Amino acid sequence: MRYAVGTASSARGVTEILAGVDLTARQGEVTVIIGPNGAGKTTTLSCAQGLLRPSAGTVQLLGQDPYRAGAQLRARVGVMLQDGGLPQSVKPRTLLKHVATLHRDPWPLEDLIERLDLSAFLGTTIRRLSGGQKQRVALAAALIGDPELVFLDEPSAGLDPQSRQLVFALIEHLRSSGIGIVLTTHLLEEAQHLADAVYILKDGAVVRHGTVSELTGSAGEQHSSAVRRLSFAAPRAVTRAELDDAPFALELDSHANRAGARWGVPSITSPADLTELARWWERNGLFPAEISFEARTLEDVFWEVSSP
C-alpha cells in the first residue's frame, strides 16, 4: 500500500488525514499499525480495504485496486471493524451460518466456535452480549470466509485476559497458515508480542517502521543498543562528591539517598559504558548489592516518536 495523501470533506473545507503513508503487508506475517488517537490508523485501514479512496497515491490489495475491485476480491479478504458492525437483533450462530453461505469454501464453523470459545452465548442476541463477546463474534465473522488476508481494527479491545489469549493464539494460527494479518492496536505489549512488522503513525504519516527488534535496537540516534537502562542497589548512601565523579547522570529510584537505594543509569549503550561505570564503583568503594538491565520496549520507541 502506498498513498501520499488522504482527505475528508467537512463543513470547514477539506482536511488532510493521511500524508506520507507508505507500507507493505506480507502474507504469513502480522503487520501492526500503532499511533496516538487521530494518527490515521483507521483511515489507513479503510483505504487499504477499499472503503475510502485516497486523493493521491496507489493502493494494491492482493494485486488489485480495492476501491475498484468487485466481490471476487472482497471474498478473499476478512475485515473486522473497530465498532464491530454487527446486527444487534441476530444471534451469533445465525449470523455466522449466514455469512458462511456467502463464501465458496468457508472456515468450518464448529472449529471457529471452539477456537474463540463462542459456544456459551451462541443463542444470545448480539445486543445482550458483553463488549468482549461481541469482539469475538466480530472476529469470527471476519474469518468465516477463510480469507487470504485479514484486517483487524483493535481486535482485543474490551477483552478479558483469557479471551485475549484466545485471540492471540488464533492470530498466530493464521500467520502459521500463511494468512496475512494487518491490525491496529493501542496495546503496545500486544504489538510487541505479535508483530512481524510495525509501522508507527503520527499526524497521518509513517514516522518509524521495522521489526520489533530493529525498532527497539535503534529507535533513535542517541540509542545504539537494546538496553533502556541499568539499575543497581547501592550498599550505602552515595555522597555528592561521588555523584559529581560519576561518568553518567544517575537517577535516584527511591525517595532518599540511603543504603540500599536503587539508582538508574539511563544511558548505558555499550560494554565500554559498563566498564566506565565499574571503574566509578571501584574508585569510590561501591560494590552494588544488585544489578539489573531493562530492555528497551516498543512502548519506549512509541513515546520517543509520538511525544510533542
C-alpha positions as CSV (number, residue, x, y, z in Angstrom):
1,M,0.0,0.0,0.0
2,R,1.3,3.4,-0.9
3,Y,-0.7,6.6,-0.7
4,A,0.6,10.0,-0.1
5,V,-2.5,12.0,0.9
6,G,-5.9,11.1,2.2
7,T,-8.6,13.8,2.6
8,A,-12.0,14.1,4.1
9,S,-14.5,16.8,3.5
10,S,-16.0,18.8,6.4
11,A,-18.1,21.9,7.0
12,R,-14.8,23.8,7.2
13,G,-13.5,22.5,3.9
14,V,-11.0,19.7,3.1
15,T,-8.9,18.3,5.9
16,E,-5.8,16.3,5.3
17,I,-5.9,13.0,7.2
18,L,-3.1,11.0,5.7
19,A,0.2,12.3,4.3
20,G,3.2,10.1,3.6
21,V,1.7,6.7,4.4
22,D,3.9,4.0,2.7
23,L,3.7,0.5,3.9
24,T,3.8,-3.1,2.8
25,A,2.0,-6.0,4.5
26,R,3.1,-9.6,3.5
27,Q,1.4,-12.9,3.5
28,G,2.2,-15.1,6.5
29,E,3.1,-12.0,8.6
30,V,1.4,-9.9,11.3
31,T,1.7,-6.2,10.3
32,V,0.9,-3.9,13.2
33,I,0.0,-0.2,12.9
34,I,0.2,1.8,16.0
35,G,0.0,5.5,16.8
36,P,-1.8,8.0,19.0
37,N,-5.5,8.8,18.6
38,G,-6.1,10.7,15.4
39,A,-2.8,9.5,13.8
40,G,-4.7,8.0,10.9
41,K,-4.7,4.2,11.7
42,T,-8.4,3.5,11.0
43,T,-8.3,5.7,7.8
44,T,-5.2,3.8,6.6
45,L,-7.1,0.5,7.0
46,S,-10.2,2.0,5.3
47,C,-8.1,3.0,2.3
48,A,-6.4,-0.4,2.2
49,Q,-9.8,-2.2,2.3
50,G,-11.3,0.0,-0.4
51,L,-13.8,1.7,1.8
52,L,-12.2,5.0,1.2
53,R,-10.4,6.3,-1.9
54,P,-7.2,8.3,-1.3
55,S,-6.9,11.5,-3.2
56,A,-3.4,10.6,-4.3
57,G,-1.1,7.6,-4.4
58,T,-1.8,3.9,-5.1
59,V,-3.3,1.1,-3.1
60,Q,-2.8,-2.6,-4.1
61,L,-4.7,-5.3,-2.2
62,L,-3.8,-8.8,-3.3
63,G,-2.6,-7.2,-6.6
64,Q,-5.7,-5.2,-7.3
65,D,-7.1,-1.7,-6.6
66,P,-9.5,-2.5,-3.7
67,Y,-11.7,0.6,-4.4
68,R,-12.5,-0.6,-7.9
69,A,-12.5,-4.3,-7.3
70,G,-15.6,-6.4,-7.1
71,A,-16.9,-9.2,-4.9
72,Q,-14.3,-11.7,-6.1
73,L,-11.5,-9.7,-4.4
74,R,-13.6,-8.9,-1.3
75,A,-14.3,-12.6,-0.8
76,R,-10.6,-13.2,-0.3
77,V,-10.3,-10.6,2.5
78,G,-11.6,-10.6,6.0
79,V,-12.4,-7.3,7.8
80,M,-13.1,-6.7,11.5
81,L,-14.2,-3.1,12.1
82,Q,-13.4,-1.2,15.3
83,D,-17.1,-0.9,16.2
84,G,-18.0,-4.4,15.2
85,G,-20.7,-3.5,12.7
86,L,-22.8,-6.5,13.9
87,P,-26.6,-6.7,13.6
88,Q,-27.8,-6.3,17.1
89,S,-31.0,-8.4,17.0
90,V,-29.4,-11.5,15.5
91,K,-27.9,-14.4,17.4
92,P,-24.2,-15.3,16.8
93,R,-24.8,-18.7,15.4
94,T,-27.4,-17.4,13.0
95,L,-25.1,-14.6,11.8
96,L,-22.1,-16.9,11.3
97,K,-24.0,-19.5,9.4
98,H,-25.4,-16.8,7.1
99,V,-22.0,-15.3,6.5
100,A,-20.6,-18.8,5.8
101,T,-23.2,-19.3,3.0
102,L,-21.8,-16.2,1.2
103,H,-18.4,-18.0,0.7
104,R,-17.4,-20.8,-1.6
105,D,-15.2,-22.6,0.9
106,P,-15.8,-21.2,4.4
107,W,-13.9,-21.9,7.6
108,P,-15.6,-24.9,9.4
109,L,-18.0,-23.1,11.7
110,E,-17.6,-25.5,14.7
111,D,-13.8,-25.2,14.6
112,L,-14.1,-21.4,14.7
113,I,-16.6,-21.6,17.5
114,E,-14.2,-23.7,19.5
115,R,-11.1,-21.6,18.8
116,L,-12.9,-18.4,20.0
117,D,-14.9,-20.1,22.8
118,L,-18.2,-18.9,21.5
119,S,-20.4,-21.8,22.4
120,A,-21.7,-20.3,25.7
121,F,-23.5,-17.4,24.0
122,L,-24.3,-18.6,20.5
123,G,-28.0,-18.4,21.3
124,T,-28.0,-14.9,22.9
125,T,-28.8,-11.9,20.7
126,I,-25.8,-9.8,20.0
127,R,-27.2,-6.7,21.7
128,R,-27.1,-8.6,25.0
129,L,-23.5,-9.7,24.7
130,S,-20.6,-8.1,26.6
131,G,-18.2,-5.9,24.7
132,G,-15.6,-8.7,24.7
133,Q,-18.1,-11.3,23.5
134,K,-19.1,-9.0,20.6
135,Q,-15.4,-8.6,19.7
136,R,-15.0,-12.4,19.4
137,V,-18.1,-12.7,17.3
138,A,-16.9,-9.9,15.0
139,L,-13.6,-11.7,14.6
140,A,-15.3,-14.9,13.8
141,A,-17.4,-13.1,11.2
142,A,-14.2,-11.7,9.6
143,L,-12.6,-15.1,9.4
144,I,-15.5,-17.3,8.4
145,G,-14.7,-16.9,4.7
146,D,-11.2,-18.3,5.3
147,P,-9.6,-15.2,3.9
148,E,-6.1,-14.8,2.4
149,L,-5.7,-11.5,4.2
150,V,-7.5,-10.1,7.3
151,F,-7.7,-6.6,8.6
152,L,-8.3,-6.3,12.4
153,D,-9.0,-2.9,13.9
154,E,-8.4,-3.1,17.7
155,P,-9.2,-6.9,17.8
156,S,-8.5,-7.2,21.6
157,A,-10.4,-4.1,22.7
158,G,-12.6,-4.9,25.7
159,L,-11.3,-8.5,26.0
160,D,-10.5,-10.1,29.4
161,P,-7.1,-11.7,29.7
162,Q,-8.4,-15.2,28.9
163,S,-10.2,-14.0,25.7
164,R,-7.2,-12.0,24.7
165,Q,-5.1,-15.2,24.8
166,L,-7.6,-17.0,22.6
167,V,-7.4,-14.2,20.0
168,F,-3.6,-14.2,20.2
169,A,-3.5,-17.9,19.6
170,L,-5.8,-17.6,16.6
171,I,-3.8,-14.8,15.1
172,E,-0.6,-16.9,15.4
173,H,-2.5,-19.8,13.8
174,L,-3.5,-17.6,10.9
175,R,0.1,-16.5,10.5
176,S,1.4,-20.0,10.5
177,S,-1.2,-20.9,7.9
178,G,0.3,-18.2,5.5
179,I,-2.5,-15.7,6.0
180,G,-1.6,-12.0,6.1
181,I,-2.8,-10.1,9.1
182,V,-2.9,-6.3,9.4
183,L,-4.0,-4.9,12.7
184,T,-4.2,-1.8,14.7
185,T,-3.9,-1.7,18.5
186,H,-3.3,0.7,21.4
187,L,-1.8,-2.2,23.4
188,L,1.9,-1.9,22.8
189,E,2.7,-5.1,24.7
190,E,0.3,-6.9,22.4
191,A,2.0,-5.3,19.4
192,Q,5.5,-6.3,20.6
193,H,4.3,-9.9,21.1
194,L,2.5,-10.4,17.8
195,A,4.2,-8.2,15.2
196,D,6.5,-9.3,12.4
197,A,6.5,-5.7,11.2
198,V,5.5,-2.4,12.9
199,Y,4.5,0.9,11.4
200,I,4.2,3.9,13.8
201,L,1.9,6.7,12.5
202,K,1.9,10.3,13.7
203,D,-0.1,13.1,12.1
204,G,-1.1,10.9,9.2
205,A,2.4,9.8,8.3
206,V,4.7,6.8,8.9
207,V,7.4,8.1,11.2
208,R,9.1,4.8,12.0
209,H,8.8,1.2,10.8
210,G,10.7,-2.1,11.0
211,T,10.7,-5.3,13.0
212,V,10.3,-5.1,16.8
213,S,14.0,-5.9,17.2
214,E,15.0,-3.2,14.7
215,L,12.9,-0.6,16.4
216,T,13.9,-1.4,19.9
217,G,17.5,-1.8,19.0
218,S,18.0,1.5,17.2
219,A,14.9,3.7,18.0
220,G,16.9,6.9,17.9
221,E,20.4,8.2,17.1
222,Q,21.1,8.5,20.8
223,H,20.5,4.8,21.3
224,S,22.8,2.1,19.9
225,S,21.7,-0.9,21.9
226,A,18.5,-2.6,23.1
227,V,19.2,-1.7,26.7
228,R,17.0,1.0,28.1
229,R,18.6,1.5,31.4
230,L,20.7,-0.2,34.1
231,S,19.8,0.0,37.7
232,F,21.8,-1.0,40.8
233,A,21.2,-1.1,44.6
234,A,23.9,1.0,46.4
235,P,25.3,-0.6,49.5
236,R,25.4,2.7,51.3
237,A,24.4,6.4,50.8
238,V,26.2,8.0,47.8
239,T,27.8,11.3,48.5
240,R,27.5,14.4,46.4
241,A,31.2,14.3,45.6
242,E,30.8,10.7,44.4
243,L,27.8,11.7,42.2
244,D,29.8,14.5,40.7
245,D,32.5,11.9,39.9
246,A,30.1,9.6,38.2
247,P,30.6,9.1,34.4
248,F,26.9,9.2,33.8
249,A,23.9,11.0,35.2
250,L,22.3,8.8,37.8
251,E,18.7,8.8,38.7
252,L,17.6,8.0,42.2
253,D,14.8,5.5,42.0
254,S,13.9,5.7,45.7
255,H,12.9,8.8,47.7
256,A,16.0,9.2,49.7
257,N,19.7,8.6,49.2
258,R,20.3,5.8,51.7
259,A,21.9,2.4,52.0
260,G,20.1,0.0,49.6
261,A,18.7,2.9,47.5
262,R,18.3,2.0,43.8
263,W,20.0,4.1,41.2
264,G,19.2,4.2,37.5
265,V,21.7,4.7,34.7
266,P,19.6,5.5,31.6
267,S,22.5,6.0,29.1
268,I,24.2,2.6,29.1
269,T,24.6,1.7,25.4
270,S,27.8,-0.4,25.1
271,P,30.2,-2.6,27.1
272,A,32.6,0.4,27.2
273,D,29.9,2.3,29.1
274,L,29.6,-0.6,31.6
275,T,33.4,-0.6,32.1
276,E,33.3,3.2,32.9
277,L,30.6,2.6,35.4
278,A,32.5,-0.3,37.1
279,R,35.6,2.0,37.3
280,W,33.5,4.5,39.1
281,W,32.3,1.9,41.6
282,E,35.9,0.8,42.1
283,R,37.2,4.4,42.7
284,N,34.5,5.0,45.3
285,G,34.5,1.6,47.0
286,L,31.0,0.8,45.8
287,F,30.0,-2.8,45.1
288,P,26.3,-2.9,44.3
289,A,24.2,-5.5,46.1
290,E,22.1,-6.0,43.0
291,I,22.3,-5.0,39.3
292,S,19.6,-5.3,36.6
293,F,19.2,-4.4,33.0
294,E,15.9,-3.3,31.4
295,A,15.5,-3.9,27.7
296,R,14.1,-1.3,25.5
297,T,10.5,-2.0,24.5
298,L,8.2,-0.9,21.8
299,E,6.5,1.3,24.3
300,D,9.7,3.2,24.7
301,V,10.0,3.7,21.0
302,F,6.4,4.8,20.7
303,W,6.8,7.5,23.3
304,E,10.0,8.7,21.7
305,V,8.4,9.3,18.4
306,S,4.9,10.3,19.4
307,S,5.8,12.9,22.1
308,P,5.4,16.5,21.0
